[in-house]
Amino acid sequence: METLLRCDVAVVGGGPAGMRAAEVVAEHGARVVLFEGKPSVGRKLLVAGRGGLNLTHSEPVERFAGRYLGGAGAERWRALLAEFGPAELRAWAAKLGVQTFVGTSGRMFPVEKQAAGLLRRWLARLRGFGVSVCSTYLWESLRPAHDPPDKARWRLRFQNGVVAEAKAVVFALGGASWPETGSNGAWVGAFQDALGVRVVPWQPANCGWEIAAPGWSEKLLAEAEGKPLKNIIVRVVGDDASTAVAGELLITRYGLEGGTLYALGPALRARPPTARRLEIDLKPQLSAAALATRLPAPVPSLLTLDAVTHHWRLAPVARLLLEYHGPGGGVAGREVWLRAVKNFSLPLAGPRPIAEAISSAGGVAWEEVDDALMLRRLPGVFLCGEMLDWEAPTGGYLLQGCFATGTRAGRGAATWKG
Ligand SMILES: Cc1cc2nc3c(=O)[nH]c(=O)nc-3n(C[C@H](O)[C@H](O)[C@H](O)COP(=O)(O)OP(=O)(O)OC[C@H]3O[C@@H](n4cnc5c(N)ncnc54)[C@H](O)[C@@H]3O)c2cc1C
């Protein structure tokens, strides 16, 4: 005989989006069960905590909404953030007893700069609200249940053989990066094939990129692997200069990592694979004209790398890049050096695998859900978090997006009348 669990709302997926949805449902007084496939909830949140747990960003909500790409559009994000934006998230953390601070970059973190304490307190709050947490419940299928026959309910089946029935369901199954945390995108088949819901294919977001063959020279790697190129400006060749991003890049064995590259990821992915090329300004503090005046007069027809490094005060890692991947032989004319320093060009082979990415682009298409984040074709079934088709840069925008959509979906499920 199968075990049958009954509740008002079933939330499936115990990441930040699902936990927030469960919290909102419970605040409305509904009976909620949170189902998680892994033995414990919040595994990716804990991974995010290793980097300090950047919860959100302090920039004005108007600019904030424009950070989200995917099919939703800024208007929809403005409305979501108006309901649960950075100020609400900070107040939420404070109510949990988690003090936060805003760093010089405008990013907001918990003072303890990790996730374990916040997760522990959050779970205690959920249990205090009466939320039941069922872990090792891997969801497999969903179908309508008509019991009693005049009231539509949903029937969920889990891999352990348990069946749950609920008036409303919130799915928060995550994206497809870091599959070891439980968010492996394996739910796509159940939604796309069994339920007819359109899912935009996954792509890695906020990830490293491999440089094109022949790759970095071993000599460069011996001296520069794991070192950052600081105070640079990076742009995608062919894109408007206004899209250039200032910051850092890290030299890795396969290519590059770093915030500037993560921010340029959507623009790079939009280009044909053979036309993905970065241009790096290794000395953005000075224009090419200003650099030219810093050379001794009369300018020799050929200049050595030592000379330009000295006169232009190039950083050590920039110098290494020019030594091993710059003008041949380390001796060139002024114009060649200016181009190499101001427009250092690097063809890319492609992004690193999605399993390594911080987040994923793709997920359930926005036209499938209404403003309450309810699936139009499955009334009473709501979605939130990274399983929806959106992406955002690092900086706290990812978790903020999960909290905002979790709030909206939770509210919709709690007030769903059927
Ligand atoms: C290295 C790293 C660092 C990061 N740092 C930050 C940061 O500092 N700031 C920031 O904003 N974001 C950060 N993120 C991103 C952030 O962690 C995610 O955006 C967020 O966790 C997504 O939340 P979610 O609830 O949508 O999905 P997830 O957190 O992925 O949770 C989904 C849950 O659903 C469960 N699940 C999946 N399928 C099933 C099923 N069939 N049945 C039952 N349960 C299932 C999974 O086990 C998982 O627990 C980071 C991510 C990584 C990988």
The ligand as an SDF file (V2000), in Angstrom:
LIG
                    3D

 53 58  0  0  0  0  0  0  0  0999 V2000
   30.0220   28.4010   -6.2770 C   0  0  0  0  0  0  0  0  0  0  0  0
   28.7320   29.1950   -6.1870 C   0  0  0  0  0  0  0  0  0  0  0  0
   28.7610   30.4190   -5.5250 C   0  0  0  0  0  0  0  0  0  0  0  0
   27.5890   31.2070   -5.4960 C   0  0  0  0  0  0  0  0  0  0  0  0
   27.6040   32.3870   -4.8310 N   0  0  0  0  0  0  0  0  0  0  0  0
   26.5160   33.1760   -4.8450 C   0  0  0  0  0  0  0  0  0  0  0  0
   26.5170   34.4290   -4.1650 C   0  0  0  0  0  0  0  0  0  0  0  0
   27.4620   34.7810   -3.4300 O   0  0  0  0  0  0  0  0  0  0  0  0
   25.4140   35.2240   -4.3060 N   0  0  0  0  0  0  0  0  0  0  0  0
   24.3310   34.8480   -5.0580 C   0  0  0  0  0  0  0  0  0  0  0  0
   23.3970   35.6280   -5.1860 O   0  0  0  0  0  0  0  0  0  0  0  0
   24.2780   33.6330   -5.6260 N   0  0  0  0  0  0  0  0  0  0  0  0
   25.3430   32.7970   -5.5450 C   0  0  0  0  0  0  0  0  0  0  0  0
   25.2810   31.5740   -6.1430 N   0  0  0  0  0  0  0  0  0  0  0  0
   24.0440   31.1580   -6.8250 C   0  0  0  0  0  0  0  0  0  0  0  0
   22.9550   30.6890   -5.8450 C   0  0  0  0  0  0  0  0  0  0  0  0
   23.4980   29.7420   -4.9450 O   0  0  0  0  0  0  0  0  0  0  0  0
   21.7850   30.0800   -6.6450 C   0  0  0  0  0  0  0  0  0  0  0  0
   21.3070   31.0800   -7.5280 O   0  0  0  0  0  0  0  0  0  0  0  0
   20.6660   29.5900   -5.7500 C   0  0  0  0  0  0  0  0  0  0  0  0
   21.1020   28.5940   -4.8600 O   0  0  0  0  0  0  0  0  0  0  0  0
   19.5150   29.0220   -6.5980 C   0  0  0  0  0  0  0  0  0  0  0  0
   18.4790   28.7500   -5.7340 O   0  0  0  0  0  0  0  0  0  0  0  0
   17.2640   27.7950   -6.1310 P   0  0  0  0  0  0  0  0  0  0  0  0
   16.4580   27.6490   -4.9030 O   0  0  0  0  0  0  0  0  0  0  0  0
   16.6150   28.2820   -7.3610 O   0  0  0  0  0  0  0  0  0  0  0  0
   17.9540   26.4190   -6.5170 O   0  0  0  0  0  0  0  0  0  0  0  0
   18.9730   25.4920   -5.7070 P   0  0  0  0  0  0  0  0  0  0  0  0
   19.6730   26.2200   -4.6490 O   0  0  0  0  0  0  0  0  0  0  0  0
   19.7760   24.8640   -6.7690 O   0  0  0  0  0  0  0  0  0  0  0  0
   18.0250   24.4390   -5.0240 O   0  0  0  0  0  0  0  0  0  0  0  0
   17.2490   23.5140   -5.7670 C   0  0  0  0  0  0  0  0  0  0  0  0
   16.9350   22.3410   -4.8680 C   0  0  0  0  0  0  0  0  0  0  0  0
   16.0270   21.4810   -5.5240 O   0  0  0  0  0  0  0  0  0  0  0  0
   16.3860   20.1530   -5.2340 C   0  0  0  0  0  0  0  0  0  0  0  0
   15.8450   19.2690   -6.2790 N   0  0  0  0  0  0  0  0  0  0  0  0
   16.1950   19.2260   -7.5870 C   0  0  0  0  0  0  0  0  0  0  0  0
   15.4800   18.2890   -8.2190 N   0  0  0  0  0  0  0  0  0  0  0  0
   14.6690   17.7130   -7.2840 C   0  0  0  0  0  0  0  0  0  0  0  0
   13.6680   16.6940   -7.3470 C   0  0  0  0  0  0  0  0  0  0  0  0
   13.3750   16.0590   -8.4760 N   0  0  0  0  0  0  0  0  0  0  0  0
   13.0160   16.3820   -6.2050 N   0  0  0  0  0  0  0  0  0  0  0  0
   13.2730   17.0280   -5.0370 C   0  0  0  0  0  0  0  0  0  0  0  0
   14.2060   18.0100   -4.9270 N   0  0  0  0  0  0  0  0  0  0  0  0
   14.8860   18.3430   -6.0430 C   0  0  0  0  0  0  0  0  0  0  0  0
   17.8950   20.1720   -5.2050 C   0  0  0  0  0  0  0  0  0  0  0  0
   18.4420   19.0690   -4.5070 O   0  0  0  0  0  0  0  0  0  0  0  0
   18.1680   21.5230   -4.5490 C   0  0  0  0  0  0  0  0  0  0  0  0
   18.2830   21.3960   -3.1450 O   0  0  0  0  0  0  0  0  0  0  0  0
   26.4040   30.7400   -6.1400 C   0  0  0  0  0  0  0  0  0  0  0  0
   26.3860   29.4920   -6.7590 C   0  0  0  0  0  0  0  0  0  0  0  0
   27.5420   28.7100   -6.7760 C   0  0  0  0  0  0  0  0  0  0  0  0
   27.5150   27.3670   -7.4530 C   0  0  0  0  0  0  0  0  0  0  0  0
  1  2  1  0
  2  3  1  0
  2 52  2  0
  3  4  2  0
  4  5  1  0
  4 50  1  0
  5  6  2  0
  6  7  1  0
  6 13  1  0
  7  8  2  0
  7  9  1  0
  9 10  1  0
 10 11  2  0
 10 12  1  0
 12 13  2  0
 13 14  1  0
 14 15  1  0
 14 50  1  0
 15 16  1  0
 16 17  1  0
 16 18  1  0
 18 19  1  0
 18 20  1  0
 20 21  1  0
 20 22  1  0
 22 23  1  0
 23 24  1  0
 24 25  2  0
 24 26  1  0
 24 27  1  0
 27 28  1  0
 28 29  2  0
 28 30  1  0
 28 31  1  0
 31 32  1  0
 32 33  1  0
 33 34  1  0
 33 48  1  0
 34 35  1  0
 35 36  1  0
 35 46  1  0
 36 37  1  0
 36 45  1  0
 37 38  2  0
 38 39  1  0
 39 40  1  0
 39 45  2  0
 40 41  1  0
 40 42  2  0
 42 43  1  0
 43 44  2  0
 44 45  1  0
 46 47  1  0
 46 48  1  0
 48 49  1  0
 50 51  2  0
 51 52  1  0
 52 53  1  0
M  END
$$$$
